[in-house]
Amino acid sequence: MNKTCLFIVLAVVISLAIGFINAFYALQSRIVIMEDFEQLQGESNLGEWSAKAYVPLDPNNPGNPVQWHIRRVSNVFRSGKYSAEFFLDGTQDDGTIWLERKIRVPSGNNLRVTLSFWLYSEQESFNTIAAVVAYAGVAEPAVEDDFAVIGVANEVAGWRNYAYTFDLNLDSAIEIWVAFGISVRWETCMTYYIDNVKLEFA
């Protein structure tokens, strides 16, 4: 083998090696979290997820918020035997409920968070009954305005996949908040189910 061929072969080998190393570290730095609500204990236990709400007061029950809940149930599911049921009395034409959790992420200046999940609607509707919302950030979400709308909840009867990507600028290793849920857009009571949640950090 002459020197030119040897040089080309070495250059290709080095290039491939660098590519494999970069790919390895990229995979190492990527975090994937899955949640299908299967391994949690009790009908209302949501593990590391917390159920939160920003809802109006109920005029029929002075001093108390409208009824809502998020709990693990077994009557509707996309995989396994469980999903998370989201119920909200939206008759006041207002209110947002969500599941949230705090996650420690790798150090670095930039972080891309991709959140996806499946939502079940009992019926399709031309009216926007509820918005599907999501959040990722360094502060815990507290009000409806903290959330981004990523779709509408009644696009199909049955399961539909929703996804959203957030780009965050971080200076060091830190814990961030991630959340997803529904927000009222029509004056009615509503129930939806969410399953197969996936979080990717890169």
N, C-alpha and C positions, 0 to 999 in steps of 0.2 A: 504494500500500500504506500503510495507516495505521500509526501508531506501535505499536499493540498487536500487530498481525500481525508487524511487523518485529522487535519484541522477542522474540516467540515463535520466529520463524525463527532469530534470532541465538542464542537459548538452545539450540535443538535442534542447531545447527551446532557450538556450543562443546562441548555435551555429547558429541556424536559424536566430535569431535576429541580430547577428553580420553580417551574410551574407546579410540580407535585408538592413542593414545600409550601408554596403560597396557598395552594388549595387545601392542604392539611391544616394550616393555621387559620384559614377562613372557616373551615368546618369546626375547628376547636373553639373559635370565638363566637360561633352561632349557637344561640340557646333556643331550644324548642320546648314549649310547655303545652301538654295536651290535657283537656278536661272533658270527661264524658259523664261525670256524676255517678260513676258506678261503684267506686271504692269508699264512698263516704258513708258514715253511720247515721241511721235514723232518717225518718221521712223529711225532716226540715234541716238536717245538718248539711251545710254546703262547704265543709272543709275549710280551706284557706280563703274562700270567697265570702264576702259580707254583703248582705242585702241592705240597700240604702234607698232613700226616697226624698223627693222634693215635691210635695203635694199640697193642695189647698185644704182649708178647713171645710168640714162637712156642714152645710147649713141645716141639715136635718138632725145633726148631733153636735150642738154648739160646744165649741172649745176643743173639738177632736178632729183629726185629719180624716179625709176620705179613706175608705177601706182599700188596702193593698196588701199583697204578700208576694214573696218569691220563695219557693220551697221545692225540695226534691220530690218528684212524684214518679209513679210507675205506670200510669194509665196511657201516657203518650211518650214515645221515645223513637229516636232514629237508629240507635244501635244499643246493644246491651239491654238493660231493663229499666233505665231511669233517664229522666231529663229534668230541667229546671222549669217550673211553672211560674209565669209572670202574670199576676192578676192585678188590675187597677180599675177602680171606679173613676171613670173619666167624665161623669155627668156634669162636672163643673167646667169642662172644656179646658182642663189644665192638669199638669202633673207629669213627673218623670220618675221612673223606678229603675234601679240598676244593680248589677253585681259588680263588686270591685275587689281588688287585691293589690297588695304591695309586693314588688319583686325587686330583688337586688340584681343589678345589671353590670356588665364588664366596664372597666374604665375606658375612657376615650372621649374625644370631643364630639363625635357624631354617632347617633344611634338610630337605626331604622327599626320600627316596631310594626309588624304585620299581624293584625288580629282578624281571625275568621271564625265563623260559627254558622250553624244551621238553625233556622227559626221555623216553627210550625204555626201556620194560621189555619183555623178551621174553615175559613171561607175566603174566596177572592172577592174584592170589592173595588169598584171604580172610585169610591170615596177614599180619601186618605184618613183612615181611622187612627192609626198610630205611626209615628216615625220610629225607625230603628236607629239607635244612637250608639256612639262609642267615644272613648277617651283614653289618652295616654299622656302623662305629664309628671312633673316632679312634685306637684301639690295634689292633695286628695280632692277629687271632684265633690262639689257641694251643691251646685244649683244647675238648673236646666241649661243655662247659657254656657256651661263648661263643656258641653258635649257637641260633637259634630254629628250631623245627620248623614247616615250612610245608605239610607233607603227607606222604603215604606213597607209596612208589615203585611199588607193584604194583597200583594202582587199575584200570589197564586194560592190555591187551596192545597195545603200540604206543606212539605218541607222546601225551603229555599235557602241557598247559601248567601251569606253577606260577608264582605271583607273590607278592610280599611287599613291603610298604611300611614303611620305617623313618623315624621322625622324630628328627632329631638337633638338639641345641642347640649352636651354635657361636658363639664370640665374634668370630672374624676369619677371614680366608682361611686355609685349612688343608688338609692332605692327609688323606684318610680312607681306610680299608680297606673293601673290599667282597669278599664271598666267598660261595660256594655249593657244596653237595656232598651226600654221603649219609652216614648214620650207621646202624650195625648194630642190628637189632632181632630177628634170628633167627640161629641157629647154622648158617650155611651160607656157601659162597662165592657172591659176587654180582657181576654185571656190568650196568652201565647206560650209557646214552649221553646226552649233553646237547648241544643245538644251539640256534642262534638266541637267544643271550643279549642282553637289552636292559636298559640302565641309564638311568634318567631322574632328573635332579636338578633340583629347583625350590625 
